[in-house]
Amino acid sequence: MAEKTRYSDTELEEFRAIIMDKLELAQRDYDQFKQSIMNKDGNDTDDTSPTYKVLEEGANTLSKEETTRLAQRQLKFIQGLQAALVRIENKTYGICRETGKLIPAERLRAVPHATLSIEAKNDGKK
């Protein structure tokens, strides 16, 4: 029996559903990060005494920086998922970009935006 070179349309549809679910959650999280960064949640220092305001603003700045980093990471994840959807459309989804072999379905279910097999990923770390 010949080695499988791509996933079937049925399998690709399964992966598409997984990706769409993850994309919806990721977009929701990203939107929450953006709202937090823009301070639309009403948690600011306008109602505190001047003594504590400086400390709170410093902590708020650190918090905003961390939230910005999380938002950037979430955006990168969203872009990875969107790129995976394009690969599904092109029927190249699940093919390792280093080895050209199929990435195991178990890995794709866990990391649906993966473009490398575990072997290729580990080889790249050496």
Z-matrix of the N, CA and C atoms (Angstrom, degrees):
N
C 1 1.460
C 2 1.532 1 108.97
N 3 1.295 2 115.78 1 131.93
C 4 1.462 3 121.45 2 -178.25
C 5 1.519 4 110.16 3 -70.67
N 6 1.335 5 114.73 4 148.80
C 7 1.461 6 119.83 5 178.29
C 8 1.522 7 109.30 6 -70.80
N 9 1.312 8 115.26 7 137.39
C 10 1.460 9 121.90 8 -179.28
C 11 1.536 10 109.16 9 -66.38
N 12 1.336 11 116.97 10 133.82
C 13 1.462 12 120.35 11 -177.71
C 14 1.526 13 113.16 12 -106.34
N 15 1.331 14 116.95 13 -14.79
C 16 1.456 15 120.35 14 176.62
C 17 1.518 16 109.08 15 -156.97
N 18 1.336 17 115.04 16 161.71
C 19 1.454 18 120.26 17 177.84
C 20 1.520 19 110.18 18 -79.61
N 21 1.339 20 115.56 19 148.09
C 22 1.474 21 120.95 20 179.73
C 23 1.529 22 109.40 21 -70.33
N 24 1.320 23 115.24 22 164.88
C 25 1.466 24 120.15 23 178.63
C 26 1.527 25 111.26 24 -59.48
N 27 1.334 26 117.11 25 -37.14
C 28 1.462 27 121.55 26 178.51
C 29 1.527 28 110.40 27 -64.15
N 30 1.322 29 116.57 28 -44.28
C 31 1.466 30 121.08 29 178.10
C 32 1.526 31 110.67 30 -64.70
N 33 1.331 32 116.25 31 -40.81
C 34 1.465 33 119.90 32 178.88
C 35 1.523 34 110.95 33 -62.34
N 36 1.328 35 117.14 34 -36.20
C 37 1.464 36 120.72 35 178.38
C 38 1.526 37 110.57 36 -67.16
N 39 1.337 38 116.91 37 -36.46
C 40 1.465 39 120.46 38 176.06
C 41 1.535 40 109.49 39 -61.85
N 42 1.330 41 115.88 40 -45.85
C 43 1.464 42 120.28 41 179.30
C 44 1.527 43 111.29 42 -65.13
N 45 1.321 44 116.58 43 -37.70
C 46 1.473 45 120.57 44 178.21
C 47 1.532 46 109.94 45 -59.78
N 48 1.329 47 116.92 46 -43.36
C 49 1.470 48 120.80 47 -179.86
C 50 1.532 49 110.42 48 -63.08
N 51 1.322 50 116.90 49 -42.77
C 52 1.472 51 121.11 50 177.99
C 53 1.532 52 109.87 51 -60.56
N 54 1.327 53 115.35 52 -46.39
C 55 1.469 54 120.59 53 -178.10
C 56 1.525 55 110.86 54 -64.56
N 57 1.320 56 117.47 55 -42.68
C 58 1.463 57 120.50 56 -179.24
C 59 1.533 58 110.88 57 -62.14
N 60 1.339 59 116.88 58 -40.42
C 61 1.467 60 120.35 59 177.10
C 62 1.525 61 110.64 60 -62.33
N 63 1.332 62 116.70 61 -47.57
C 64 1.462 63 121.12 62 -179.72
C 65 1.524 64 110.89 63 -65.01
N 66 1.319 65 116.90 64 -37.18
C 67 1.458 66 121.91 65 179.99
C 68 1.531 67 110.75 66 -64.90
N 69 1.312 68 116.52 67 -42.08
C 70 1.467 69 120.80 68 178.93
C 71 1.534 70 110.70 69 -61.95
N 72 1.326 71 116.70 70 -46.14
C 73 1.469 72 120.65 71 178.69
C 74 1.526 73 111.35 72 -64.91
N 75 1.320 74 116.13 73 -42.96
C 76 1.465 75 120.83 74 -178.82
C 77 1.527 76 110.52 75 -63.81
N 78 1.324 77 117.07 76 -40.48
C 79 1.469 78 120.71 77 179.56
C 80 1.527 79 110.27 78 -65.88
N 81 1.318 80 116.62 79 -39.64
C 82 1.461 81 120.90 80 178.30
C 83 1.533 82 110.12 81 -62.55
N 84 1.334 83 116.63 82 -45.28
C 85 1.468 84 120.55 83 177.92
C 86 1.525 85 111.09 84 -62.25
N 87 1.319 86 116.20 85 -43.66
C 88 1.469 87 120.88 86 179.94
C 89 1.529 88 110.78 87 -60.72
N 90 1.316 89 116.39 88 -43.22
C 91 1.467 90 120.12 89 178.42
C 92 1.527 91 111.17 90 -61.79
N 93 1.326 92 116.78 91 -38.67
C 94 1.472 93 119.94 92 177.60
C 95 1.523 94 110.97 93 -65.66
N 96 1.333 95 116.86 94 -40.87
C 97 1.465 96 119.82 95 176.71
C 98 1.522 97 110.78 96 -60.38
N 99 1.331 98 116.08 97 -44.84
C 100 1.469 99 119.97 98 -179.96
C 101 1.520 100 111.28 99 -60.85
N 102 1.323 101 116.96 100 -44.21
C 103 1.465 102 119.95 101 178.81
C 104 1.520 103 110.89 102 -61.94
N 105 1.318 104 116.33 103 -40.62
C 106 1.459 105 120.68 104 179.24
C 107 1.529 106 110.82 105 -64.01
N 108 1.319 107 116.54 106 -41.95
C 109 1.464 108 120.99 107 179.91
C 110 1.531 109 110.66 108 -64.51
N 111 1.304 110 116.17 109 -39.42
C 112 1.465 111 120.39 110 -178.79
C 113 1.524 112 111.58 111 -81.97
N 114 1.347 113 116.05 112 0.66
C 115 1.465 114 123.42 113 175.93
C 116 1.520 115 112.49 114 60.20
N 117 1.308 116 117.02 115 41.07
C 118 1.459 117 120.45 116 179.20
C 119 1.518 118 112.06 117 -89.65
N 120 1.339 119 116.28 118 3.32
C 121 1.457 120 118.55 119 -179.68
C 122 1.522 121 112.70 120 -90.16
N 123 1.324 122 117.45 121 -1.55
C 124 1.455 123 121.20 122 176.28
C 125 1.518 124 113.86 123 82.95
N 126 1.296 125 118.93 124 3.57
C 127 1.465 126 121.79 125 179.31
C 128 1.522 127 109.69 126 -91.93
N 129 1.298 128 116.63 127 83.28
C 130 1.452 129 120.07 128 177.06
C 131 1.522 130 109.17 129 -125.81
N 132 1.332 131 116.84 130 -173.16
C 133 1.472 132 120.64 131 -174.77
C 134 1.516 133 112.60 132 -104.77
N 135 1.311 134 118.50 133 14.74
C 136 1.465 135 120.95 134 -177.12
C 137 1.525 136 113.42 135 -63.45
N 138 1.334 137 117.63 136 -27.12
C 139 1.462 138 119.75 137 -174.66
C 140 1.527 139 113.23 138 -102.27
N 141 1.321 140 118.47 139 15.59
C 142 1.463 141 120.93 140 -179.04
C 143 1.517 142 110.64 141 -105.18
N 144 1.322 143 115.46 142 160.68
C 145 1.465 144 119.37 143 179.69
C 146 1.520 145 109.98 144 -71.66
N 147 1.330 146 118.83 145 153.96
C 148 1.467 147 122.15 146 -177.71
C 149 1.532 148 113.80 147 -57.17
N 150 1.320 149 117.40 148 -32.21
C 151 1.461 150 120.80 149 -178.51
C 152 1.526 151 111.58 150 -61.22
N 153 1.306 152 116.37 151 -44.60
C 154 1.457 153 120.63 152 -177.54
C 155 1.521 154 112.93 153 -88.97
N 156 1.302 155 116.51 154 -14.82
C 157 1.461 156 121.16 155 -175.97
C 158 1.535 157 111.51 156 -60.30
N 159 1.331 158 117.47 157 -42.17
C 160 1.466 159 121.03 158 -179.08
C 161 1.521 160 110.23 159 -62.57
N 162 1.333 161 116.84 160 -45.43
C 163 1.466 162 120.63 161 178.83
C 164 1.525 163 111.17 162 -63.86
N 165 1.307 164 116.29 163 -44.14
C 166 1.457 165 120.29 164 -179.54
C 167 1.524 166 111.62 165 -65.03
N 168 1.321 167 116.56 166 -39.64
C 169 1.462 168 119.28 167 179.51
C 170 1.521 169 110.86 168 -65.86
N 171 1.356 170 116.88 169 -37.27
C 172 1.465 171 119.75 170 176.66
C 173 1.513 172 111.22 171 -63.57
N 174 1.317 173 116.68 172 -45.05
C 175 1.462 174 121.19 173 178.00
C 176 1.528 175 110.12 174 -65.39
N 177 1.316 176 115.80 175 -37.61
C 178 1.461 177 120.91 176 179.17
C 179 1.530 178 110.82 177 -64.01
N 180 1.332 179 116.47 178 -39.24
C 181 1.463 180 120.75 179 178.51
C 182 1.528 181 110.44 180 -63.71
N 183 1.333 182 116.27 181 -45.68
C 184 1.467 183 120.07 182 177.54
C 185 1.518 184 110.84 183 -61.19
N 186 1.314 185 115.90 184 -42.23
C 187 1.456 186 120.85 185 179.32
C 188 1.529 187 111.08 186 -62.61
N 189 1.338 188 116.05 187 -42.13
C 190 1.472 189 119.53 188 179.14
C 191 1.527 190 111.29 189 -65.71
N 192 1.335 191 116.67 190 -37.64
C 193 1.467 192 119.65 191 177.87
C 194 1.525 193 110.68 192 -63.11
N 195 1.319 194 115.97 193 -44.04
C 196 1.467 195 120.36 194 179.03
C 197 1.532 196 110.21 195 -64.87
N 198 1.323 197 116.43 196 -43.03
C 199 1.460 198 120.41 197 178.66
C 200 1.525 199 110.44 198 -62.91
N 201 1.330 200 116.96 199 -38.06
C 202 1.468 201 120.57 200 177.42
C 203 1.524 202 110.59 201 -63.13
N 204 1.333 203 116.74 202 -42.81
C 205 1.474 204 120.04 203 177.22
C 206 1.527 205 111.02 204 -61.90
N 207 1.326 206 116.29 205 -43.08
C 208 1.465 207 120.11 206 178.59
C 209 1.529 208 111.00 207 -63.59
N 210 1.328 209 116.24 208 -40.32
C 211 1.468 210 120.10 209 178.72
C 212 1.525 211 110.87 210 -64.18
N 213 1.341 212 116.99 211 -41.26
C 214 1.467 213 120.07 212 178.42
C 215 1.524 214 111.06 213 -63.46
N 216 1.323 215 115.49 214 -41.53
C 217 1.462 216 119.85 215 178.88
C 218 1.526 217 110.58 216 -64.81
N 219 1.330 218 116.06 217 -41.03
C 220 1.456 219 120.80 218 179.20
C 221 1.528 220 110.71 219 -64.75
N 222 1.327 221 116.78 220 -39.73
C 223 1.461 222 120.77 221 178.10
C 224 1.530 223 110.56 222 -63.30
N 225 1.322 224 117.09 223 -40.92
C 226 1.463 225 120.79 224 177.55
C 227 1.534 226 110.31 225 -62.34
N 228 1.334 227 117.05 226 -39.84
C 229 1.460 228 122.06 227 177.17
C 230 1.531 229 110.28 228 -63.09
N 231 1.329 230 116.77 229 -44.69
C 232 1.473 231 121.26 230 178.17
C 233 1.519 232 110.13 231 -59.85
N 234 1.322 233 117.41 232 -44.62
C 235 1.468 234 120.84 233 179.41
C 236 1.527 235 110.83 234 -63.15
N 237 1.334 236 117.21 235 -37.68
C 238 1.460 237 120.80 236 176.60
C 239 1.515 238 111.87 237 -63.52
N 240 1.326 239 116.18 238 -40.53
C 241 1.468 240 120.36 239 177.86
C 242 1.528 241 110.83 240 -67.27
N 243 1.329 242 116.74 241 -40.61
C 244 1.474 243 120.07 242 178.66
C 245 1.531 244 110.64 243 -64.41
N 246 1.334 245 116.23 244 -39.16
C 247 1.467 246 119.70 245 177.38
C 248 1.530 247 110.39 246 -64.86
N 249 1.331 248 116.60 247 -35.48
C 250 1.463 249 120.36 248 177.64
C 251 1.529 250 110.39 249 -63.93
N 252 1.328 251 117.02 250 -38.32
C 253 1.475 252 120.03 251 177.06
C 254 1.528 253 110.97 252 -63.16
N 255 1.324 254 116.81 253 -37.69
C 256 1.477 255 120.28 254 177.28
C 257 1.528 256 109.34 255 -64.19
N 258 1.342 257 116.88 256 -41.54
C 259 1.469 258 119.80 257 178.85
C 260 1.524 259 110.84 258 -64.85
N 261 1.332 260 117.45 259 -32.97
C 262 1.466 261 119.70 260 175.74
C 263 1.519 262 109.39 261 -64.34
N 264 1.325 263 116.78 262 -45.19
C 265 1.473 264 120.66 263 178.59
C 266 1.533 265 111.08 264 -59.71
N 267 1.330 266 116.25 265 -38.98
C 268 1.470 267 121.31 266 -179.13
C 269 1.525 268 112.59 267 -82.05
N 270 1.336 269 115.87 268 -4.45
C 271 1.465 270 123.23 269 -178.14
C 272 1.531 271 112.08 270 61.89
N 273 1.327 272 115.97 271 30.26
C 274 1.464 273 121.18 272 175.54
C 275 1.522 274 110.81 273 -110.79
N 276 1.316 275 116.85 274 5.59
C 277 1.459 276 121.62 275 -178.49
C 278 1.525 277 110.51 276 -64.42
N 279 1.321 278 115.14 277 137.61
C 280 1.455 279 120.11 278 175.31
C 281 1.510 280 114.55 279 86.56
N 282 1.326 281 116.94 280 3.77
C 283 1.463 282 120.41 281 178.35
C 284 1.520 283 108.02 282 -99.04
N 285 1.334 284 116.13 283 123.74
C 286 1.464 285 121.56 284 -178.29
C 287 1.525 286 109.39 285 -62.26
N 288 1.320 287 116.19 286 130.48
C 289 1.476 288 119.61 287 -177.93
C 290 1.515 289 112.49 288 -74.84
N 291 1.332 290 118.33 289 -12.17
C 292 1.464 291 121.30 290 177.70
C 293 1.522 292 112.05 291 -96.43
N 294 1.338 293 116.01 292 -48.69
C 295 1.464 294 120.11 293 -173.80
C 296 1.520 295 113.39 294 -94.97
N 297 1.334 296 117.18 295 -22.63
C 298 1.455 297 120.74 296 -177.08
C 299 1.517 298 113.29 297 79.44
N 300 1.334 299 116.27 298 2.11
C 301 1.467 300 120.75 299 179.13
C 302 1.525 301 109.57 300 -94.79
N 303 1.331 302 114.86 301 164.15
C 304 1.460 303 119.27 302 179.67
C 305 1.522 304 110.95 303 -70.15
N 306 1.308 305 114.99 304 135.60
C 307 1.464 306 121.96 305 172.67
C 308 1.535 307 105.40 306 -77.53
N 309 1.331 308 118.01 307 133.50
C 310 1.469 309 119.39 308 -179.54
C 311 1.529 310 112.49 309 -55.32
N 312 1.323 311 115.16 310 140.98
C 313 1.465 312 121.02 311 -178.06
C 314 1.522 313 111.83 312 -58.44
N 315 1.329 314 117.54 313 -34.67
C 316 1.459 315 120.59 314 -179.97
C 317 1.532 316 110.31 315 -60.93
N 318 1.324 317 116.09 316 -40.97
C 319 1.480 318 119.79 317 178.37
C 320 1.522 319 110.32 318 -65.74
N 321 1.322 320 116.57 319 -41.96
C 322 1.465 321 119.97 320 -178.54
C 323 1.530 322 111.77 321 -67.78
N 324 1.321 323 116.48 322 -31.65
C 325 1.472 324 118.60 323 177.01
C 326 1.529 325 110.06 324 -68.08
N 327 1.326 326 116.06 325 -36.01
C 328 1.466 327 120.72 326 -179.73
C 329 1.530 328 111.86 327 -79.85
N 330 1.338 329 116.38 328 -40.10
C 331 1.471 330 122.69 329 -177.58
C 332 1.534 331 107.10 330 -130.63
N 333 1.337 332 117.18 331 79.10
C 334 1.464 333 119.84 332 -171.77
C 335 1.520 334 115.69 333 -65.49
N 336 1.328 335 118.09 334 -14.55
C 337 1.460 336 120.52 335 178.88
C 338 1.531 337 111.77 336 -97.05
N 339 1.328 338 117.22 337 9.04
C 340 1.464 339 121.34 338 -178.17
C 341 1.528 340 110.96 339 -62.85
N 342 1.333 341 115.14 340 140.22
C 343 1.465 342 120.51 341 176.04
C 344 1.517 343 110.86 342 -120.95
N 345 1.329 344 115.83 343 -1.08
C 346 1.468 345 121.02 344 179.87
C 347 1.522 346 109.87 345 -127.23
N 348 1.326 347 115.52 346 143.65
C 349 1.455 348 119.73 347 171.39
C 350 1.532 349 107.30 348 -72.78
N 351 1.313 350 116.36 349 165.89
C 352 1.473 351 120.14 350 178.59
C 353 1.530 352 109.81 351 -59.92
N 354 1.324 353 116.86 352 -40.73
C 355 1.470 354 120.55 353 -179.54
C 356 1.526 355 111.22 354 -60.74
N 357 1.320 356 116.34 355 -48.02
C 358 1.467 357 120.67 356 -179.47
C 359 1.522 358 110.64 357 -65.09
N 360 1.324 359 116.86 358 -39.13
C 361 1.467 360 120.94 359 179.75
C 362 1.533 361 109.53 360 -64.61
N 363 1.329 362 116.75 361 -43.48
C 364 1.470 363 120.33 362 179.51
C 365 1.524 364 111.37 363 -68.62
N 366 1.318 365 118.33 364 -36.18
C 367 1.475 366 121.36 365 177.65
C 368 1.523 367 110.38 366 -63.89
N 369 1.320 368 117.12 367 -35.19
C 370 1.467 369 121.70 368 -179.89
C 371 1.509 370 113.55 369 -69.33
N 372 1.333 371 116.83 370 -20.00
C 373 1.464 372 120.70 371 -179.29
C 374 1.519 373 112.14 372 -84.90
N 375 1.312 374 117.02 373 -12.04
C 376 1.467 375 119.96 374 -177.21
C 377 1.509 376 111.68 375 -82.30
